[in-house]
Amino acid sequence: MTEAPRVPALTLARVFWRCLFLQAAWNRRGMQNLGFAYAIAPALRALYADPARREEALRRHLGFFNCHPYMAAAIVGGAIHHEEQVAAGAEPGQGPLAYKQTLQGPLAAVGDGFFWTALRPFFGALAAVGGLVYGIPAIVAALAVYNGIHLALRIGLFRAGYRRGDALVSTVARLALPVAADRLRAAGAVLCGLAASILVVRAGAAGGPPASILAGLAAALGYLALSRGARLLPAAYVAALAGVAAALLLGHLHGSG
Amino acid sequence: MAYLVLGLIAGLAAVERKGFLQAMLSRPIALAPVAGWALGDAAGGLLVAPPLELFWLGAVNLGAAVPAHEALGTAAIAGGAVLAGRALGTGVTPEIAILAVLVAAPLAVLGRRLDRAMEGGLNERIACHAEQALAEHRIREAIRCNLYGLAAPFALAAVLAPVGAALAASLIPRFLQAMPAAAAPLRLGFFAFAALACASGAKALRARAAPLFFFAALAVGLAARLALRGSGP
């Protein structure tokens, strides 16, 4: 066994940049396998001067891989940590693979639950309400904050994976992402309700009190219909056309009154 | 020229959406104003951005699920609305916006089908090509294959978004010129759609008490508005 070689900082930065392309060729068979191999390739080049060993390392990273794209940065960092051990002869070649296989499922679940169903929808709703009230500057501000958080977590997870290897799990657990996700989802629902109230008022300004009532009904009945499994696009057509029909009916009644 | 610009923006958004970065730049709330700005009417894009964002708030890639292609739908809707508004000389109005939604929103569903076909067909062939390249010791080629996957989403969105926008931009002015009396009812149709979009957003958040939070916030927002009006001069 020799002293573990280290991947240079600049190469690590390059690997992180390539992590952003993780899903470029997402496919049903290997899912993010091509993206993972593409991301880790510069680190393998730094660790294995021998082309045969480099090819062998690349082959193990071309196997099936699927995780949340933000959380995957942690696994790429951790896989480099393990590859350094393999390159030094301190660990068998299966080490990085076992690491990936163990963590990809749990981290995918945490990432989907936090980023995709909580943080991003929350900021989407926040930007929508901001856009309705303050216009483009509010949208830019909301997206800037979202990306500040998302990139800080993505970079932090990559560094934690690389530095801590298997101890990454405790780092992720300390973040308490599921608890934060619950609060963000609740806050997001509140923002959607506020957006609906703004639109109900604007409908009233455009078409009088009946238009307000109509928009309020669309929000309430729409929620109930979607909760009972109505499909989104047909529901949109029904809402829009029902609005048109109601306006025509009101106009007719008003004209004949 | 406008269609080329729209195609470029839609293509880049389709890439950002899944293949690169995923920083919400392809979400309707960002994409619609950008598309509007590129076509000379950022305010027009802004009119459709919040309802479309909330409408497609639940369009996320969970595991192997393929969601509606909200970026393609948004680019076509915003582009079509802006171009129709320009043709009518009014800018984007709620009646133009709702007609653009009705004409171009199905592209998001078509985009999902094409995404699914691409990931199961073309991208699998790229993966096989990478494995073959590695078996032949062409390491660089095996690594580079990943980037080939960016081409098809770009091309599909770059072609389909301008087609959808062109369809909307050609139908909407004709319809509104032939039936000017439809403008007022369509305006209400827009608000009904936008209100439904808010409900769709709340539903997509999957919070345990989402209905309570949604309806309570709606009631509080309306009450606050009424109180402000009541205390006004």
Interface residues (C-beta under 8 A of the other chain):
Chain A: L20 F21 Q23 A24 A25 W26 N27 R28 R29 G30 M31 N33 L34 G35 A37 Y38 A41 P51 R54 E55 L58 R59 L62 N66 P69 Y70 A108 D112 W116 T117 A118 R120 P121 F122 F123 G124 A125 A127 A128 V129 G131 L132 G135 I136 I139 A142 L143 Y146 N147 H150 L151 D182 R185 A186 G188 A189 V190 L191 C192 G193 L194 A195 A196 S197 I198 L199 V200 V201 R202 A203 A206 G207 A211 L214 A215 G216 A218 A219 A220 G222 Y223 L226 S227 L232 L233 A235 A236 Y237 A239 A240 L241 A242 G243 V244 A245 A246 A247 L248 G251
Chain B: K18 G19 F20 L21 Q22 A23 M24 L25 R27 I29 A30 P33 A42 L46 A49 P50 P51 E53 L54 F55 L57 G58 V60 N61 L62 G63 A64 A68 P94 I98 V101 L102 A105 P106 A108 V109 E119 G120 N123 E124 I126 A127 A130 E131 L134 H137 I139 A142 I143 R144 C145 N146 L147 Y148 G149 L150 A182 A184 P185 L186 R187 L188 G189 F190 F191 A192 F193 A194 A195 L196 A197 C198 A199 S200 G201 A202 K203 A204 L205 R206 A207 R208 A209 A210 P211 F213 F214 F215 A216 A217 L218 A219 V220 G221 L222 A224 R225
